[in-house]
């Protein structure tokens, strides 16, 4: 008896934490770059792999792949280039990561992309060797067009069964997907820019800084001390942050702290002032302006809304005007 054809699952999100928790086989940290988010993820589970089609939102992403997993990714649209591992180029490229590999990306506008997560890790198809971080490879335009078309056709057949569906199975769909990926890696275009993109020296500096900032972002951080902790010059540190974040260290830290403050306010912090000071914002009027510019409301409005919601949850009768 033929196994039933797998059906895609569709998830829509307007909450960053809900979107983060939906992603399997990736340890992900987001810094949104938009006041409100709207994202959609389509997941098709095939034997030994998941095909993910994502419509994302402006954000900074740090992600590490789970052990014993391989991931292949490519864009499904053309738009403002995604800065992936320090390189702003995503037309006719494919990225590859092995178990434990890390990547950083900056998406300034909503984009669409596909990723295929293989568990267990694929090691025997002649693909480029995976390293410490995801590698990026230029491929022919024909190969990219083929990948996109295969993904669109797979999702069409499985979500709205056509005549092709009667001949399809999870295994046959996976084989079609693997064949398209094989051909893409077979059509890698030698390019100098990929050599720079796939080097690990600046990546190590950036990753060391990221690890320190993840632990100390709520406290004042100075470039000289951070550089000394990593063991590099301030200039080297600046270049690494600029490459992987696309912004200065100061600007990134400020954005990150704003989002951390917002999370505390949404959780019902004691006061705006206490929360702002805890995350290094000593100039409160400047903080309020930056907060409003980023989120479209005053921090006091965020806290008031969180408290109203908390009160409603504690006493559901309030939501009915009782």
C-alpha positions as CSV (number, residue, x, y, z in Angstrom):
1,X,0.0,0.0,0.0
2,X,1.4,3.4,-1.0
3,X,2.1,5.8,1.9
4,X,0.0,8.9,1.9
5,X,1.5,12.0,0.3
6,X,3.0,14.4,2.9
7,X,1.0,17.6,3.3
8,X,2.7,21.0,4.1
9,X,2.0,22.6,7.4
10,X,1.5,26.4,7.3
11,X,2.3,28.6,10.3
12,X,1.8,32.4,10.6
13,X,3.4,34.6,13.2
14,X,3.1,38.1,14.6
15,X,5.3,37.3,17.7
16,X,9.0,37.0,17.6
17,X,9.3,34.5,20.3
18,X,6.6,32.2,18.8
19,X,8.4,32.3,15.5
20,X,11.8,31.5,17.2
21,X,10.3,28.5,19.0
22,X,8.9,27.1,15.8
23,X,12.2,26.5,14.1
24,X,13.5,23.0,14.5
25,X,17.2,21.9,14.5
26,X,18.4,25.5,14.8
27,X,19.4,27.4,18.0
28,X,18.2,30.9,16.9
29,X,18.5,34.4,18.3
30,X,16.6,37.3,16.6
31,X,17.0,41.0,16.8
32,X,14.0,42.4,14.8
33,X,14.5,45.4,12.7
34,X,10.8,46.3,12.4
35,X,8.2,47.6,14.8
36,X,5.8,44.7,14.1
37,X,6.5,41.4,12.5
38,X,4.6,39.3,10.0
39,X,6.1,35.9,9.0
40,X,4.9,32.7,7.4
41,X,6.6,29.3,7.4
42,X,5.6,26.3,5.3
43,X,7.1,23.0,6.4
44,X,6.9,19.8,4.4
45,X,8.3,16.8,6.3
46,X,9.9,14.2,4.0
47,X,11.7,11.0,4.9
48,X,15.0,12.2,6.6
49,X,14.5,15.9,5.9
50,X,12.2,18.9,6.2
51,X,11.6,21.4,3.4
52,X,11.0,24.9,4.8
53,X,9.6,27.8,2.8
54,X,9.9,31.0,4.9
55,X,8.5,34.5,4.3
56,X,10.6,36.5,6.8
57,X,10.7,40.0,8.3
58,X,13.5,42.6,8.7
59,X,15.8,41.2,11.4
60,X,19.3,40.2,12.5
61,X,19.7,36.5,13.0
62,X,22.4,34.4,14.8
63,X,21.8,30.7,14.4
64,X,23.6,27.5,15.1
65,X,22.7,24.2,13.5
66,X,21.9,21.2,15.7
67,X,24.4,18.3,15.8
68,X,24.1,15.6,13.2
69,X,22.1,17.8,10.9
70,X,22.9,19.3,7.5
71,X,21.2,22.4,6.0
72,X,21.0,23.8,2.5
73,X,19.5,27.2,1.8
74,X,18.8,29.6,-1.0
75,X,16.5,32.6,-1.7
76,X,13.2,32.2,-3.5
77,X,12.9,35.9,-4.5
78,X,15.0,38.8,-5.6
79,X,15.2,41.9,-3.4
80,X,17.5,43.8,-1.2
81,X,20.4,41.4,-0.6
82,X,20.6,39.5,2.6
83,X,23.9,40.0,4.4
84,X,24.9,36.4,5.0
85,X,28.0,35.7,7.0
86,X,29.3,39.2,6.1
87,X,28.5,39.1,2.4
88,X,25.7,41.0,0.7
89,X,25.1,38.7,-2.2
90,X,22.2,36.2,-2.6
91,X,21.5,36.0,-6.3
92,X,22.5,32.7,-7.7
93,X,24.0,31.4,-4.5
94,X,23.5,28.4,-2.2
95,X,24.6,28.0,1.4
96,X,25.6,24.8,3.2
97,X,26.0,24.0,6.9
98,X,26.9,20.9,8.7
99,X,26.2,19.8,12.3
100,X,27.0,22.6,14.7
101,X,27.7,25.2,12.0
102,X,26.9,28.8,12.7
103,X,25.6,31.7,10.5
104,X,24.7,35.3,10.9
105,X,22.4,37.2,8.6
106,X,21.0,40.7,8.3
107,X,17.7,41.0,6.4
108,X,16.8,44.7,6.0
109,X,13.5,43.9,4.2
110,X,11.0,41.0,4.1
111,X,12.4,38.2,1.9
112,X,11.5,34.7,0.9
113,X,13.8,31.7,1.1
114,X,13.9,27.9,1.2
115,X,15.9,25.7,3.5
116,X,16.2,21.9,3.6
117,X,17.2,20.3,6.9
118,X,18.6,16.8,6.7
119,X,18.6,14.6,9.7
120,X,20.8,12.6,9.9
121,X,23.5,14.8,8.3
122,X,24.2,14.2,4.6
123,X,27.8,13.2,4.1
124,X,28.1,11.1,0.9
125,X,26.9,13.2,-2.0
126,X,30.0,15.0,-3.0
127,X,28.9,18.4,-1.6
128,X,31.5,20.9,-0.4
129,X,32.9,20.0,3.0
130,X,31.1,21.7,5.9
131,X,33.1,23.8,8.3
132,X,32.9,26.0,11.4
133,X,30.3,28.2,9.8
134,X,27.9,27.9,6.9
135,X,29.7,28.2,3.6
136,X,28.3,30.2,0.6
137,X,28.8,29.3,-3.0
138,X,28.0,31.0,-6.3
139,X,26.1,28.8,-8.7
140,X,24.8,29.3,-12.2
141,X,21.6,31.2,-12.7
142,X,20.2,28.1,-14.3
143,X,20.9,26.1,-11.2
144,X,19.2,28.7,-9.0
145,X,16.1,28.8,-11.3
146,X,15.9,25.0,-11.2
147,X,16.0,24.9,-7.4
148,X,13.3,27.5,-7.1
149,X,11.1,25.8,-9.6
150,X,11.5,22.4,-7.9
151,X,10.5,23.8,-4.5
152,X,7.5,25.7,-5.9
153,X,6.3,22.5,-7.8
154,X,6.8,20.3,-4.7
155,X,4.7,22.6,-2.5
156,X,2.0,22.9,-5.2
157,X,1.7,19.2,-5.7
158,X,1.5,18.5,-2.0
159,X,-0.7,21.3,-1.0
160,X,-3.1,21.3,-3.9
161,X,-2.8,17.8,-5.5
162,X,-2.5,17.8,-9.2
163,X,-2.2,14.9,-11.7
164,X,1.4,14.6,-10.7
165,X,0.4,13.7,-7.1
166,X,-0.7,10.1,-8.0
167,X,2.9,9.3,-9.0
168,X,4.5,11.0,-6.0
169,X,5.6,9.8,-2.6
170,X,7.7,11.2,0.2
171,X,10.8,9.3,-1.0
172,X,10.4,10.3,-4.7
173,X,9.9,14.0,-3.8
174,X,13.0,13.9,-1.6
175,X,15.0,12.3,-4.5
176,X,13.8,15.1,-6.8
177,X,14.9,17.7,-4.3
178,X,18.3,16.0,-3.8
179,X,18.9,15.8,-7.5
180,X,18.3,19.6,-7.9
181,X,20.7,20.3,-5.0
182,X,23.3,17.9,-6.5
183,X,23.1,19.8,-9.8
184,X,23.5,23.1,-8.0
185,X,26.6,22.1,-6.3
186,X,27.9,20.6,-9.5
187,X,27.5,24.1,-11.1
188,X,29.5,26.1,-8.6
189,X,31.0,29.1,-10.2
190,X,34.6,29.8,-9.1
191,X,34.5,33.4,-7.5
192,X,37.0,35.3,-5.5
193,X,34.3,36.8,-3.3
194,X,33.3,33.4,-1.9
195,X,36.9,32.8,-0.8
196,X,36.7,35.9,1.4
197,X,33.2,35.0,2.6
198,X,34.2,31.5,3.6
199,X,37.3,32.4,5.6
200,X,37.2,32.0,9.3
201,X,39.5,34.6,10.8
202,X,37.1,37.5,11.0
203,X,34.3,35.1,11.8
204,X,36.1,33.9,14.9
205,X,36.6,37.5,16.1
206,X,32.9,38.3,15.5
207,X,31.7,35.1,17.1
208,X,33.9,35.7,20.2
209,X,32.4,39.2,20.4
210,X,28.9,37.9,20.0
211,X,29.3,35.4,22.8
212,X,30.6,38.1,25.2
213,X,27.8,40.6,24.2
214,X,25.2,37.9,24.6
215,X,26.2,37.7,28.3
216,X,26.8,41.4,29.0
217,X,24.5,43.3,26.8
218,X,22.5,44.7,29.7
219,X,25.6,46.4,31.1
220,X,27.8,49.2,29.7
221,X,30.3,47.7,27.2
222,X,33.3,49.6,25.9
223,X,35.1,48.8,22.7
224,X,38.6,48.8,24.2
225,X,37.7,46.4,27.0
226,X,35.8,44.1,24.5
227,X,38.8,44.1,22.2
228,X,41.1,43.2,25.0
229,X,38.9,40.3,26.1
230,X,39.0,38.9,22.6
231,X,42.7,39.6,22.1
232,X,42.5,41.9,19.0
233,X,42.8,45.5,18.2
234,X,39.8,47.8,18.3
235,X,40.1,48.3,14.6
236,X,40.0,44.5,14.0
237,X,36.9,44.3,16.2
238,X,35.2,47.2,14.4
239,X,35.8,45.6,11.0
240,X,34.4,42.2,12.1
241,X,31.3,43.7,13.6
242,X,30.8,45.9,10.6
243,X,31.2,43.0,8.2
244,X,28.8,40.6,10.0
245,X,26.3,43.1,11.3
246,X,26.4,45.8,8.6
247,X,26.3,48.4,11.4
248,X,28.7,49.8,14.0
249,X,29.1,48.1,17.3
250,X,27.5,51.0,19.1
251,X,24.4,51.0,16.8
252,X,23.9,47.3,17.1
253,X,24.2,47.3,20.9
254,X,21.7,50.2,21.2
255,X,19.2,48.3,19.0
256,X,19.7,45.1,20.9
257,X,19.2,46.9,24.2
258,X,16.0,48.5,23.0
259,X,14.6,45.1,22.2
260,X,15.7,43.7,25.5
261,X,14.0,46.6,27.3
262,X,10.8,46.0,25.3
263,X,10.8,42.4,26.3
264,X,11.0,43.4,30.0
265,X,8.2,46.0,29.6
266,X,6.0,43.4,27.9
267,X,6.6,41.1,30.9
268,X,5.4,43.9,33.2
269,X,8.6,45.5,34.5
270,X,8.3,47.5,37.7
271,X,8.8,50.8,35.9
272,X,10.1,52.2,32.6
273,X,12.9,54.1,34.4
274,X,14.2,51.0,36.3
275,X,14.2,48.9,33.1
276,X,15.9,51.6,31.0
277,X,18.6,52.2,33.5
278,X,19.2,48.4,33.9
279,X,20.0,48.2,30.2
280,X,22.4,51.1,30.1
281,X,20.0,53.9,29.0
282,X,21.0,56.8,31.4
283,X,19.6,59.6,29.2
284,X,15.9,58.9,29.6
285,X,14.4,61.4,27.2
286,X,16.8,60.2,24.5
287,X,15.8,56.6,25.3
288,X,12.1,57.5,25.0
289,X,12.7,59.1,21.6
290,X,14.7,56.1,20.3
291,X,12.1,53.7,21.7
292,X,9.2,55.5,20.0
293,X,11.1,55.7,16.7
294,X,11.8,51.9,16.8
295,X,8.4,50.6,18.0
296,X,5.9,53.3,17.2
297,X,4.8,53.9,20.8
298,X,6.2,55.3,24.0
299,X,7.7,52.8,26.5
300,X,5.1,53.8,29.0
301,X,2.4,52.8,26.5
302,X,4.0,49.3,26.2
303,X,4.1,48.8,29.9
304,X,0.5,50.0,30.4
305,X,-0.7,47.6,27.7
306,X,1.2,44.8,29.3
307,X,-0.3,45.5,32.7
308,X,-3.8,45.7,31.3
309,X,-3.3,42.3,29.6
310,X,-1.8,40.9,32.8
311,X,-4.8,42.1,34.8
312,X,-7.2,40.6,32.3
313,X,-5.5,37.2,32.5
314,X,-5.6,37.3,36.3
315,X,-9.3,38.3,36.3
316,X,-11.0,37.2,33.0
317,X,-14.2,38.9,34.0
318,X,-12.6,42.3,33.2
319,X,-12.5,41.5,29.5
320,X,-16.3,41.4,29.6
321,X,-16.6,44.7,31.3
322,X,-17.8,43.2,34.6
